[in-house]
Amino acid sequence: MSKQNTLKTPFEFNGQGLHTGAKVTVRVCPAEAGTGIVFCRKDLADTPQIPALAEHVVDTSRGTTIGIGEAKVSTIEHLMSALWTQGIDNARVELDGPEVPILDGSATIYTGLIQKHGLQEQEAEREYYCVSEKAVYSDPARGVELTAYPDECYGVDTLIDYGDAVLGHEYATYREGDNYAEEIAPCRTFVFLHELEKLRELNLIKGGDLANALVITPMDVQQDEIDRLAVLFGKPTVARSAHGILSSRPLLFENEPARHKLLDVLGDLALVGQRIRGHIVAKHPGHKANTELAKLLRLQVKQEANAPKPPQVDLNAPPVFDIVGIQKLLPHRPPFLLVDRILHLTDTEVIGMKNVTMNEPFFVGHFPGAPVMPGVLQVEAMAQVGGVLVLSTVPDPENYLTYFARIDNVRFRKKVVPGDTLIFKLSLITPIRRGIATMHGEAWVGNSIATEADVMAQIAKVQ
């Protein structure tokens, strides 16, 4: 495991938005552990805050826009890519406008500022989303497919193919620990020449120029057409390079467009909100596809957060009570003593364990050739573990017996068979009064819940 990080000190930058053309100042500040990345519109009343999470994506037409209500922030992907890959888990991003400045069209300036101002380790542990099964977002009509596979580390493979002589098949890859600052961050955004007029008609790319974007130009396009577009946009004309690129700077890498797409994928998948342990293969990615996959993974994160968690116990640690100690508390004896160890005990909670073996007498008839532990005995074992909690509250437990008073909300979710280890966790629902305890109980096998129930038990002194 690793700790969460924030910035040591704030940093600030300003520039023009790629699509809105708005001049915006951005201040990136440290934030408390568990905050995540949060964008704040300082220019709006009440300074609305927008957590950088997939459920807040509201537009992906030519960049990623997040919003809540009327408050929106666009073109966040390059800054998110830099923050996430440089290890920043928590930051407050304050803006006085609607769009993160495009700067030079890459993530280099953001990355350099993060490295200059440094990271501050925090006490809280990082949260990881481990891809447990294949997850896919696809758009077959456009040849788009993004797939997340289980893996121990984070990696992204990006494949693009525009079927163009200038920009055909390209491939780029990232693995956690790679030199993002040198190999990916410098790669600039790109656009095709034939898209420019349409984007202008859509009131986009107001802040775009050849200093912050590559313009992919087919080799059959004449210089007259390039000159016409330069006049239309009010920009100086340039000659096309031998690679078919219009830019104020030469290509940094032969596959710079694919690397920039990779940069975008990394930024958009940061909207999952947790570090990913998995391998992503992105075929023909774009902001819509990237964020749709992020939404799928984000849904898994939420479902896992709401799902019951198995008790966290060290089976190698000395138990609170071994079988001898248990028999000093409980009146039960073999073959009806169904708990082997008590692993954890407080005033409100108890965790116990039972090893299920083929030697259990009930397996002789339940069932021959297909042994399954009866559900009623699982509930009985659960109640015995709860009995330890209740009996531990009296000074002379050997003088008491425990009785069921009520069983509610019983659910049998998984078969229990020889070789399984049952871990029982019981927690008080209400305080113990007059020897009566109401508890919620769970029985786990590995990471799966086998049985759960609400039980009421009463202890009574032996007459």
N, C-alpha and C positions, 0 to 999 in steps of 0.2 A: 504494500500500500504506500501511498505518497500523500503529502499534505497539500492543501489548497494554497494558491498564491494570489496575491494582488500586487499592485505597483508599489514601489517604495515611495515615489513622489509623483505628483501629477505632471502631465505634459499637455501642451496646447499646439494646435496647428490651425491654419485657415486656408481657404481656397474656394474654388467655384465648383458647384455641383455639375456633374456630367449632363444630366437631363434637364434639371430646372434652370441651370445657369445661375442660381442664387449664390451669393457670396456668404459663406458660413464659417464661423469660428467654432472649433470643437475643443473641449477640454476633457481629457480622460483622467479620472481621479481614482485613488484607491477606494475599495469598498470592503465592508465586513465579510467575514467568512459566511458562505451560504447565500450571498446576495446574487451571484451569477453576474452576467453582463446586462446592465440596464441602461437604456437610452432615455435621456431627459430633455424635453423641449423647453429650454429656458425662455424662449420668446413667446410662449403661450401662457395664458392665465393658469395659475395653480401649478405650473411646471409639471405637466403630465409625464408619467413614467411608463415606459414600454419595455418589459423584460424581453430580452433577445431569445425568444422561444418560438418553436415552429407553429404553435397554435395562434400566434399573433401575426403571421404572414398575411398580408392583404393584397399584394400585387407582385407579379414576377415578370412584367412585360419586357423590360430590358435590364433588370437588376432586381434585387430583393428589397421589398418594402415591408416594414412591420408597422402595426398601428393598433391603437385602442381608441374607439370612437373617432373623433375628428383629428386626433393627434397621430401623425405618421412620421416616420423617418425612412428615407429611401437610400438605396445604394450602400447598404451596410456590409456587403459581403467581403470586401477587401480588408476593411478594418477588423471584422470578425475573424477572418482567416489569420491575420497577423497576431491578434490577441491570443487566439486559441493555440496556435502552433508554438508561440513563444512562452506558453505555460501560464497565462493569466486566466484565472478562474472567476475572479470577482473584480468588477470595475464599474464605475458610474461614468457614462459618456454623456456629457452635457453639450447641447448644440443650441445655437441661436437662429436656426433655420431648418428647412425641411429635408435636407439631403447632406450626407457625408461628402465632403469635397473629394473629387476624383484625383487631385494632385497630378502625379505623372502617369496615372492609369494602371499602376502596379500597387504592390503592398510594401515596397522598399522603404518609403519614408516612415510609415507606421511602424514597421519592424525596427528600424534604426532608433526611433524614439523610445520604443519599449526597452530595447537593449541598453540605451543610454541611461534611462531612469531606473532600471533594475527591478527585480522581483523581491517581494517581501513574503517569506513563508508564513503561513497562518497555522493555528492549532488544529483546525478541523481537517479530517481526512477527506480526500477527494472521493467523489462518487463516480462509479464507473457503470456504464451500461454494457453488459456482456451479451453479444449477439448469440442467442442459444439455438436459433434455427433460421434457415434461409428466409430472407424477406426481400420482396421484389416490387419495384414500381416500373411499369412499362407502358409505352405508347407505341404499339406496333405500327400504326400508320406513319409515324415519323421515325421509326427505327430506333426509338429510345428505350433503353433498359438500364436501370440501376439496381444492383443486387448487393445485399449485405450477407456475408457468410460468417459463420463462427470462426474465430481466431483468437489466439492469446494476446496478440498485439494489434495496434491500429495500423492499417495500411489502405491506400487508395490507388487503384489503377484507372486511368482515364484514357479512353479511346475516342478519337474523332475521325470522321471521314465525310467531307463535304462534296466528294465527287468532282473536285475542281482541280485543274492542272496546277494552280497556284497553291491551293490548300486541299490536299487529299487526305490520305490516311496518316495520322500521327498518334503517338502514344506517349504518355508520361506517367510516372509513378512516384508515390511518396510512402515512406515507412517512418513510423515514429522514431525520432532520433536523427533523421536525415537533416542535412544543412538547408533548411527552408530559406533562411535569409539570403543565401548565395544562389541557390538552384531554382527556387520557385518565386519568391517575393518579387524579383525584378521584372517578371514577365508581364507585359502590358495587355490591356483589353484590346479587342479587335472587332472590326465590322467589315462587311462586304460593301464594295462601292455601290452596288445596285440597291442597297438598303437605305442609303443616305437620304434620298429625297422623301421616301416614305416616312422615315423617322422624323424628318423635319416637319412634314405635314401633321404628324401626331404630336407636335410640340415637344419633341424630345431632343436630346443631344445638343442643347443650347450651349453647354460648356465644353463640348468636344472639339478637339483639334489634333493636329498631327504630332503634338508634343505629348499627348496622353492616350493615343490610340493608334493601332495599326489599321490601315485600310487595305483590305485584300482586293486586288484589282486584276481581273482576267487579262491575259496577254493580248486578247484581240480588241481591247478597249483602246481607242485612239487618244492621243494627248489632247485633242480638241475637247473631248468629253470631260477629261480631267480638269481642263481649264474652265469649262462652263460651270462645273460644280464648285470650283474654287470661288468663282465670282458670285454664285448663288449663296454661298455660305459666308461670303465676305472674308475669305482666307487667302493668303498668298498661294499661288500654284507651285507644284513641285513635279519633278519627273518621277515616273515609276522606277523602282529598283529592278535589278536583274531578277530578283525573286518574285516580282509582281506585287511588291508592297509599297504603299505610300506611307512615309513616316519621316519625321525629322531626325530619327536615329536609325541605324541599321539593326537588323535582327540580332538579339542577344544569343539565341540558340536556334538551331535549325527547327526545333519543335516548340518554339516559343508559344504559338497559339494553344497547343495541347497543354503546355505547362500552365498557361493562364486559366484554362478551363479547370485544371486540377486545383489551382488557387481558389477558384470560385466554389468548387465542390467542398473543399475544406472549410471555407467560410460558411457556406449554407448548412453543412452538417453540424456545425457548432451549435445550431439552433436546437439540436436534440437536448442540450442543457446539461449533459453529462459526458465525460470522456468515454469514447467508444472503444471497446475491445472487440474488434471484428475486422473483416477484410471487405472493402467496398470495390466493386467493379462497375465503373460508370461508362456505358456506351452511349455516345452522343449526348452528353449531359447538357443541361441548361438550368436556369434558375427555377423554373416550374418543376422539372423532374427532381432536381436536387432537394427542393423544399418538400415535395411530396414524399420522398423517401424519409426525410427528416421527420415528417409528421407520423409516418408509420412507426418509426423507431421511438418517437416521443410517446406515442400511444402505448407501446410496450413498457416504456419507463413508468408511465402512470399506473398501468395495470400491475406491474411488479411492486410499485410503492404501496398500492392498496391491498395487495395480496398478503395473507398471513405469512409470517417469517418463522422458519424453524428455530427452536431454542438454540442459543449460542452457548455451548458447554464444551469443556475440555474433558474428554473421556479418559485421558491419561492422568488427570489430577486426582488426588485423594478424595474419595466421596465424603459427603457430610455424614451419611450413615451407610455402612456396608450391610450385608444380609444379617449379621449378628445384631447390629444396632437397630435395624428395622424391626427385628423380632422382639426387641425390648419395648418398642412403641406399639406395634400392631398386635392384635390378638390372633391374627390369621396364621395358619401353619400349612406347610405343603400337604396335599397338592394344591391347596387353594391360596397360598401366598403367591401373588402375581407381580411382585416388584422385587428387583434384585439390588438396586442401589438408589440412594437419594443423592443427587448431584449438586443441588442448589436449594437453599431454604432461607426465606425471609419471613417477616410478619405477614406478608400478603401474597406470597408466591412460593411455589415449590416445583422442582423439576426432578423427575425420577426416571428410571430406566428398567426395561425388562428385555433380556435376551430370549428370543423365541426359538426353541430347538425342537427337533423331532421327538425328543424324549417326553414332551408334554403328553399326559395321558389322554387329553381330549382329542388328539390327532388320530387316535385309534379308530374312532368312529366318525370323525368330522374332517375330511371325508376319506374313506379308504381309496388310496391311489391319487387323491387330489387334496392334500391337507391344507386346511384354511382355519385360522384361529377364529372361533365364534365371536361375533360382534359383541354379544352380551358380556363375554369375558374381558374384552377390551375395555368396556365401560366399567366392569368390576375392578380391573387393574387400575384404571384411571381414578376410581373412587378410593382405592387403597392408598395411592400416592397423595390424594387430597386428605385422606385420614391422617397421614403423617403431619401435614400442616396443622390440622385442627388439634391433634393430640399433643403437638409440641407446645401448645399454649397452656397446658395444665402441668402442675409439678409432679403428679403421680400418674402418668399415662397408663401404667400397668393395671390400674384399677378402673379403667374405662373400656367400653366397647363402642364401636362406631356402627351406625345404621344409615341406610338410605332413607331419605324422607321424600325425595322427588327427583325425577330425571326429565329434562325438557330439551327440545331442540337437538335431538340426537341425529347425527349424519354419519353414515359409513361411506367413505369416499374411496378407499383403496383396500384390496385384499392384504391380509397379513399372513405370511407363510413362514415355515421353518427357515431359519437363517436370518430373518429380519431382526433388527434391534429397534424396539419401540421406545421413543422418548416422550414422556408425558410432561405436559406443562399445565399446571392449574393455578388460576389467579382468583382471588376473592372478588366477587361482584359487589358484595356488601360486607361491612365489618362483622366479625363473629359476635353473636349475641346469645347468651344462655346456652352455649354449646352447640349452636346451630350455625352452619356455614353454607353460604351459597357461592358456588365457584363455577367459572368457565374453564372447561378442560379441553385440551387438544392432545391427540396422540399422533406422533410423527414417525415416518420411516424415511430416513434420509431427508431430502428436501420436499417430500410430499406429505400432506396431511392425510392420515388414514381414517381417523375418527375424531369427532368433536361433539361435545354435549355440555349442557348446563346441569350441574348436579347440586342437590341440597343434601347435606349430611348432618347427622346429629350424633353427639357423643353422650353416653349415659353411664353413670357410675354403676359398677357391678354391685348388686345387692347381696 
